[in-house]
Amino acid sequence: MTGAGRGLGRAIATAALERGDRVAATARDPRALDDLVAAHPDAVVPLRLDVTDAAAAGAAVRAAVARFGRIDVVVNNAGHGLFGYVEEITPAQLREQLEVNLLGVLHVTQAALPVLRGQGSGHLVQVSSSSGVAAWPGLGGYSASKWALEGLSEALAQEVAGFGVHVTIVEPGPVDTQWRGESAVRAEPLPAYGALRAAAWHPPGSSTPEAVARVVLAVTDVDDPPLRVLVGDLAVDAVLPITRERIAGWLRWEDLGRSAG
């Protein structure tokens, strides 16, 4: 479990421990896991991990296997938001967003896959977002990282199915965490986008981390888990109409597209 120090990662780790699972919980500062260790001393191993460090990801996986003997589920949850219109975000901000939200997942996935392949079983749960299948103003950089994660994970699912390894992409809508708060990165605003910013729609309400955690655990319990699952009413209500409109657009321009042979 990456990003288990707070937010959604903490909720998933807690729910798993409370139902009797064993958890290798990672955080950039493992002191954030002290209360989990105190509550479940025999079931949780706290690990320091910055997912942008590939060597550290490998060390975390080895430590988990040394403690528990195997890994059944890997939850790639660590990540943060980048807020800003495309003209506002800097290349450095976008690179850092991709380093965490995309390459961080790659590092952990690549570290875990030899173990899962060797077992002939396992489940990779990639925490994406409704912004990984749709995009909204002010979240272009964040969406870019999650769309890339979706493509990487869809290919991965096909590549590892023959080894008995499943992949599920979890796509929550807004979740009541610090994603918009202290963990977020924000671009320097340009006056040109002031009116658009003022008129921006902020969805009412959000899912609780505990509710999303229940969905994550549920998909890990089934024999034939889904490749994708939208989580929360706001995610479903936003993404399904956008997807239908996308399909309608492809069909509307199908003849022109096919004219290229």
N, C-alpha and C positions, 0 to 999 in steps of 0.2 A: 504494500500500500504506500504510494508516494503522496506527499503533501498531507500527512496525517496529523500535523500539528494543530490544525484548526479547520474551520469551515466544513465543507463537504467531506474531505478526507477524514477528518476527525469523526464525523457522524457515521461514516461507513465503517471505520475501524471499531468504534464503540458498539455499533449494532452487531458486528460480526463476533466480537468478544462476548457480548451479552448472551448470544445464542450458543456459545460454546466453541466457536472457532478459535484457532490460533493465528496470530497476526504478527508479521514482521512489519512494524510501523516505522516509516521513515519521515524525517523532517530535516530542514537545514540546521535547526538548533534542537537537538534531541531532548533538551531540558523541557521543551513544550510537551513532551510525552510522559513526564514524571507521574502525573496523576493516573494515566492509563496503566503504567507499570505497577503503581501502588495498588490499584484495584484488581489487576489481573497478573500477578507476578509470575505465574507459571505458563501463561498463555501468550504473552506479548514480548517481543524482543525489539527494543528501541534502537534505531540506526540513524546515524548522521548521513544525509544525502542531499547534495545539490545535484539535481538531475542534469544540469548542463555539463557535469563532469563524468565522462564515460567510464573512466577507471573507477570512480566511486560507485557507479551503478553496478559494475561487476563485483566490487567488494561487498556491496549490500546483498546481492543475490547469493554470493558464496556464504555470507554470514547467516542468511535465512536458511539455506540448505543445511549448514552445519548444525544449526539449532533444531530444526524440525525434520530434517531428512528428505523433504520434498517440498515442492511448491505446487499447489493446485490452482490458485487464482492469482493473477497479477492485476492490480488496479492502478492504471496510469492516470492519476488524478491531479498531480502537481501542475500548476499553471496560474496565470493571472491575466487581467484584462489590460488592454491598451485603448485609451479613449482619445479620439481626435479625428477630424475630417482628413481625407487622404492628402490634401494639400498641406495640412498642418503637421502630420507625423514626420519625424526625421528618419532617414535611413538607419541610423543607429538604434532608434526605438523599435523599428520593425525587425531589425536583425535580432535584437534582444528578445523580442516577442517570439520569434521563430526558434531561437535557441532554447527557450523554456518550453513552449507549448508544442513544438514539433520535434526538435532534436532531442529534447529531454525524454520524450516518449520513445524515440528511436533507441537511445542509449539503454534504457531499462528493458525494452523489448528485446534488443539484441543480446543483452546479458542473460535474460531469462530463457530465451528460446532453446539453447542447448539442453537445459534442464528439462523443459517441457517435452522436447522431442525425445530425449532419452527415456522419459517416463512413458511416452506414448499417450499422454493425456495432459490437459491443462486448459486454462481459459484466460485469455487476455481481455480485460475490460478497459476500453479506451474512453476516457471521459472527454467528450467533445462538447457540443452546445447546439442549441437550435440555430445559433449563428454559424454553425458549420454546414448547414444546408440552405440557409437563407442569409441575406445580408441587409443591414440597415445603416443609414447615415450615422457617422461618428464612430463606427465600429469596423471600418474597413481593414485595419491592420489586424485586429483580433480575429475577424472572420477569415482573413487570409491564412492565419495560422491553423484555424480549425478546419477550413476547407482542405488544406494540405493534409492535415491529420486524417480526415475522412478518406481521402484518396489513398494514402499510405496504408490505412487499415483495411480498406476494401480489397486492395491487392494482397495484403498480408493474409487475409482470411482464406483466399483461394490457394495461397502458397503453402499454408500449414495444415490445411484440412486433412491431407493424407497422413499426417503424423498424429492425428487424433486431437489436435489443438483447435479450440474454438476462439473466435474473435467476436466481441460485441462492442458496438459503438453506442455509447449512452449520450443522448442529446437533450439535456435539460434546457428549459426556459429559465427565466430569472429565478435565482435561489437566494434565500435570505442569509447571505454570508458577507464577508468583507470584500467581495469581488469588485464592487464599485467604491470601496472605501480605501483603507490604508494600503491594501496590496496592489491597488491599481496604478498604472502609469498614465499620465495625462500629457498630451501635446500642448505646446504653447498656442493659445487660441489666436486666430486671425480675425480682425474686425469684419472682414467680408462675409464671414459665416455667422455673424451675430444674430441675424434674424432667424436663420435656420436653427440655430442653437436654442433660441428663445421659444421657438415653436415645436421643439422636439417633443415627441410623445413618450412619456414614461409609463410603462404598463402598471396598472394597479395590482398590488399584491404580488406574491411570489410563492414558490414552493418552499417548504422547510427542508433543511439538510436531512433531517430524519426521514422525511417522506421519500426523498430521492434515494437515500440509503436503502430503504426497504425495496425499492425497485431494483437497485443494483444487486442486492442479495438474492432477490427472486430470480433474476436471469442467470445467476450462477448456479442455481439449484436444479435447473431443468436439463434434460438430456440433449435437447436440440435447441440451443439458445438462439435468439434472433441475431442477425447481423447488426441491425439498428433498432433502437427504441427511443421514441420521443417521450420526454418525461415532463409532466405538468400540463394543465389545461392551456396555459398561455403558449407553450411550445406547440401543442397539437393544433390549437386554433389559428396560430400564425402560419405554421409551416405547411399544413395540408392545402390551404387555398393557394399559397404561393407555388406549391408543386403542381397543382392542377393548372394554374395559369401558365407555368413553364411548359408543361406538356402541350397545352393548347397552342402556345406560340410556335413550338416545333412543328406541330401538325399544320398550322396555318401557312408556314413557309416551307413545308415539306417538298412541294414540287420544285420550288426554286433551288433548294439544296440538292435535290436529286439531279438537277440539270447539269451538275458538274461531273456526273458519272461515277 
